[in-house]
Amino acid sequence: MLNKEILEKLKNPQTLEKADTSLGFVSTGCLALNKIITGSYEDGIPIGAITQLCGDSSTGKTLFLTSILIEAQKKGYFTKLLDAENAYNEDFAKMLGLDPKQLLYSAPESLEDAFADIESTIEAIREHDSDTPIVIGIDSLAVLGTRKELNTENYEHTPADGAQRAMVTGMCFRRINPILRKQKVALVVINQIRSKIGIIYGNPETTAAGGRSLEYYLGVNLKTFRREKLKNDNDSPKGIRGEIECTKNKYSIPYKKCEFELIFNQGLSKFHGLLDEFVAEGLISKSANGRCQLGETKFTAKDFINLIYDKNNQDFDIIRGRIGFN
């Protein structure tokens, strides 16, 4: 039976309050990317859900994950890395800003081991802390085989192995998905893009692991594309610049894109990609020849980030206010 308080609210619909289902978000470290995911420059990936980072090789997926873990540590959240690729470098991570002492680490060998590890980690943390969010990253799902695959002798393989792997992956995500929201956990999964064999028409791309089931469990799906290599004055590689698309989004409008920039010894650029966002909003005007203007300040794309840091430029106060950089 409905109690009197609920009955009164039903009689007056205007008094019904919208349920707050958000458990919060963790910044990606890139303000433009935060904006296309949640519509906010401060909020990034959702807590209580699964976020996938997929893309071709050398498109910055691991550095995106590292940036998310760094931002989580800044907020005092628990962080864990499941390093299936054995690619974690402590010195490099420290240089980017990650604190290894605050990072839980494991190197699972199979899909089943990885998800069992995630469950046991959550249980161990919640025995001592029932509220602080947890951010866990898997790098990467593509290299994790099933226990059956790993126990096969002589590297034998059959067409049914792919179906078996998809079934196990679906089971793992089906089991972990309700736990994430209940225990305030953000799970970030790195995946790889592969090409289907024999496809002439249509898109040949597919993710390397997870089958079709993974797509249904994702809260956010981010796809990275590398556009160009960056070099320093000595013509040595210093980073990459590319584009990232949010192809699935339960928190805002999907299929939005933004540019990103990764500097290898610094990480993800915080302000890169913002110029296009503010041009789209109409806050900054941009001519056909690439000249931009905000108030009385005229500038080019190369000047944009320097002007954000220039506190003497009052025209850019509105930009700094929008992104919380005062």
C-alpha positions in Angstrom: 0.0 0.0 0.0 1.3 3.5 -0.9 2.0 5.7 2.1 0.4 9.1 2.5 3.5 11.1 1.5 3.7 9.3 -1.9 -0.1 9.7 -2.4 0.2 13.5 -1.8 3.0 13.7 -4.4 0.9 11.8 -6.9 -1.9 14.2 -6.4 0.5 17.1 -7.1 2.8 16.0 -10.0 4.8 19.3 -9.8 6.1 18.2 -6.4 7.6 15.0 -7.7 11.4 15.1 -7.6 13.7 13.7 -10.2 15.6 10.7 -8.9 19.3 11.3 -8.6 20.7 8.2 -10.2 24.2 9.6 -10.8 27.1 8.2 -8.7 29.4 10.9 -10.0 32.1 11.0 -12.7 35.8 11.0 -13.1 37.5 13.4 -15.4 39.4 12.0 -18.4 42.0 14.8 -18.1 40.8 16.3 -21.4 38.1 18.9 -21.0 36.8 18.6 -24.5 36.4 14.9 -24.1 34.6 15.4 -20.8 32.2 17.7 -22.6 31.2 15.2 -25.3 30.7 12.5 -22.8 28.6 14.3 -20.2 28.0 17.9 -21.5 30.2 19.2 -18.6 33.8 20.2 -18.8 34.5 18.8 -15.4 32.6 15.4 -15.5 34.1 12.5 -17.6 33.5 8.8 -17.4 30.7 7.5 -15.2 31.1 5.7 -11.9 29.0 2.6 -11.7 29.3 1.8 -15.4 31.6 0.4 -18.0 33.6 2.6 -20.4 35.4 1.2 -23.4 38.3 2.7 -25.1 38.8 1.1 -28.5 41.0 1.9 -31.5 43.8 0.9 -33.7 47.4 0.4 -32.5 49.2 3.5 -31.3 46.1 5.7 -30.9 46.8 6.6 -27.3 44.4 4.2 -25.5 46.8 3.3 -22.7 47.6 6.9 -22.1 43.9 7.8 -21.9 43.4 5.1 -19.3 46.5 6.4 -17.4 45.1 9.9 -17.5 41.7 8.7 -16.0 43.6 6.8 -13.2 45.6 10.0 -12.5 42.4 12.1 -12.2 40.8 9.5 -9.9 43.8 9.6 -7.6 43.5 13.4 -7.4 40.0 12.9 -6.0 41.2 10.4 -3.5 39.5 7.4 -5.2 40.9 3.9 -5.1 42.6 2.9 -8.4 43.6 -0.5 -9.9 45.2 -1.5 -13.1 44.9 -5.0 -14.6 47.9 -5.1 -16.9 47.2 -8.0 -19.2 49.6 -6.7 -21.8 52.5 -6.4 -19.2 53.1 -2.9 -20.5 53.0 -1.0 -17.3 56.1 1.1 -16.7 56.3 2.6 -13.2 58.8 5.3 -14.0 56.9 6.4 -17.0 53.6 6.4 -15.1 55.2 8.6 -12.3 56.4 11.0 -15.0 52.8 11.4 -16.2 51.6 12.0 -12.6 50.4 8.6 -11.5 51.3 7.6 -7.9 52.4 3.9 -8.0 52.0 3.7 -4.2 48.3 4.5 -4.5 47.8 2.1 -7.5 46.7 -1.5 -7.0 48.2 -3.7 -9.7 47.8 -7.2 -11.1 48.6 -9.0 -14.3 45.9 -11.6 -14.9 46.4 -14.4 -17.5 42.8 -15.2 -18.5 39.4 -13.5 -18.7 38.1 -15.5 -15.8 41.1 -14.6 -13.7 40.7 -10.9 -14.5 37.1 -10.7 -13.5 37.6 -12.8 -10.4 40.4 -10.4 -9.5 38.1 -7.4 -10.0 35.4 -8.9 -7.7 37.9 -9.8 -5.0 39.4 -6.3 -5.1 36.0 -4.7 -4.7 35.2 -7.0 -1.8 38.5 -6.3 0.0 38.1 -2.5 -0.4 34.5 -2.5 0.8 35.4 -4.4 3.9 37.3 -1.3 5.1 35.6 1.5 3.1 32.0 1.4 2.1 31.7 4.6 0.1 34.8 5.9 -1.7 34.5 5.2 -5.5 36.8 2.7 -7.2 38.3 3.1 -10.7 39.6 -0.1 -12.3 41.2 -0.3 -15.8 41.8 -3.4 -17.9 44.7 -3.1 -20.4 43.6 -4.8 -22.5 40.6 -7.1 -23.0 42.0 -8.2 -26.5 44.9 -10.1 -25.1 43.0 -12.0 -22.4 42.2 -15.6 -23.5 39.9 -17.9 -21.8 41.2 -20.6 -19.4 40.3 -23.2 -22.0 42.4 -21.4 -24.7 45.4 -21.1 -22.4 45.2 -24.8 -21.4 45.1 -26.0 -25.0 48.1 -28.0 -26.1 50.2 -27.4 -29.3 48.3 -24.1 -30.0 45.4 -25.9 -31.5 42.6 -23.7 -32.7 39.1 -24.3 -34.0 36.4 -21.9 -35.4 34.4 -22.6 -32.3 37.0 -20.9 -30.1 35.8 -17.5 -31.0 32.2 -18.3 -30.0 33.5 -19.8 -26.7 35.5 -16.7 -26.0 32.4 -14.4 -26.7 30.3 -16.6 -24.4 32.8 -16.4 -21.5 33.2 -12.6 -22.0 29.4 -12.2 -22.0 29.2 -14.2 -18.8 31.9 -12.1 -17.1 30.3 -8.8 -18.0 26.8 -10.1 -17.1 28.1 -11.0 -13.6 30.2 -7.8 -13.0 27.8 -5.2 -14.4 25.3 -5.1 -11.4 28.2 -5.1 -8.9 29.7 -1.9 -10.4 26.7 0.3 -9.7 26.1 -1.2 -6.3 29.7 -0.8 -5.2 30.4 2.6 -6.9 33.0 1.3 -9.4 34.0 2.7 -12.7 35.4 0.0 -15.0 37.5 1.2 -18.0 38.2 -1.4 -20.6 40.8 -1.1 -23.4 40.0 -3.0 -26.6 41.5 -3.2 -30.1 40.0 -2.8 -33.5 40.4 -5.7 -36.0 39.1 -6.3 -39.5 36.6 -9.0 -40.4 37.9 -11.4 -43.1 36.2 -11.4 -46.5 34.1 -8.3 -46.0 33.6 -6.4 -49.3 30.6 -4.3 -48.5 29.9 -2.5 -45.2 32.2 -1.8 -42.3 34.8 -4.5 -41.8 35.8 -3.2 -38.4 35.1 -5.2 -35.2 36.5 -5.2 -31.7 39.1 -7.8 -31.0 37.3 -9.2 -27.9 33.9 -9.4 -26.3 31.6 -10.4 -29.1 28.4 -8.5 -29.5 27.4 -8.9 -25.8 30.0 -6.3 -24.6 28.3 -3.5 -26.6 25.1 -3.9 -24.6 26.9 -3.5 -21.2 28.8 -0.3 -22.1 27.7 3.0 -20.6 30.2 4.9 -22.8 32.1 3.7 -25.8 35.0 5.8 -27.0 36.8 5.2 -30.3 40.2 6.8 -31.0 41.7 7.8 -34.3 45.3 9.0 -34.9 45.5 11.9 -37.4 49.2 12.9 -37.2 52.5 12.3 -35.4 54.0 15.2 -33.5 57.7 16.0 -33.7 60.0 18.3 -31.7 62.5 20.7 -33.1 65.0 17.9 -33.5 62.6 16.0 -35.7 62.1 13.3 -33.0 58.6 11.9 -32.1 57.0 13.8 -29.2 53.4 12.7 -29.4 50.3 12.2 -31.5 47.2 14.3 -32.3 44.0 12.7 -33.3 40.2 12.5 -32.8 38.0 10.6 -30.5 34.3 9.8 -31.0 31.8 8.8 -28.4 29.9 6.1 -30.3 27.7 5.0 -27.4 26.6 7.3 -24.6 24.0 6.7 -21.9 24.7 10.1 -20.3 24.5 12.6 -23.1 24.1 12.8 -26.9 26.1 10.1 -28.7 28.3 10.3 -31.8 30.0 13.6 -30.8 33.7 14.0 -31.6 36.6 16.1 -30.4 40.3 16.4 -31.1 42.9 15.3 -28.6 46.6 15.7 -28.2 49.0 13.3 -26.4 52.5 14.3 -25.5 54.5 11.2 -24.7 56.3 12.5 -21.6 53.5 14.7 -20.4 50.3 12.8 -21.1 46.9 14.1 -22.4 46.6 17.8 -23.2 44.0 19.3 -20.9 42.9 22.2 -23.2 43.3 20.8 -26.7 40.0 20.5 -28.5 38.3 23.2 -26.6 38.6 25.8 -29.4 36.2 23.9 -31.6 33.7 23.5 -28.7 33.6 27.2 -28.1 33.4 28.0 -31.8 30.4 25.6 -32.0 28.8 27.3 -29.1 29.2 30.7 -30.8 31.4 32.1 -28.0 34.4 32.4 -30.3 34.1 33.5 -33.9 36.3 31.8 -36.5 36.8 33.0 -40.1 37.4 30.9 -43.2 41.1 31.7 -43.0 41.4 30.3 -39.5 41.5 33.7 -37.7 39.6 33.7 -34.4 38.2 36.4 -32.2 36.9 36.6 -28.6 35.9 40.1 -27.6 38.7 42.4 -28.7 41.3 39.6 -28.8 42.2 38.3 -32.2 44.2 35.1 -32.4 45.0 31.8 -34.2 44.5 28.2 -33.0 48.1 28.0 -32.0 47.6 31.0 -29.6 44.5 29.6 -28.0 46.0 27.6 -25.1 48.6 30.3 -24.3 45.7 32.8 -24.0 43.9 30.6 -21.5 47.0 30.7 -19.3 47.4 34.5 -19.7 45.5 35.8 -16.7 46.1 39.4 -17.9 43.8 38.8 -20.9 40.4 39.7 -19.6 38.6 38.6 -22.7 39.5 35.0 -21.8 38.1 35.3 -18.3 34.8 33.9 -19.7 36.6 30.9 -21.1 38.5 30.3 -17.8 35.2 30.6 -15.9 33.5 28.1 -18.2 36.2 25.4 -17.6 36.8 26.2 -14.0 40.3 27.5 -14.5 40.5 30.6 -12.5 
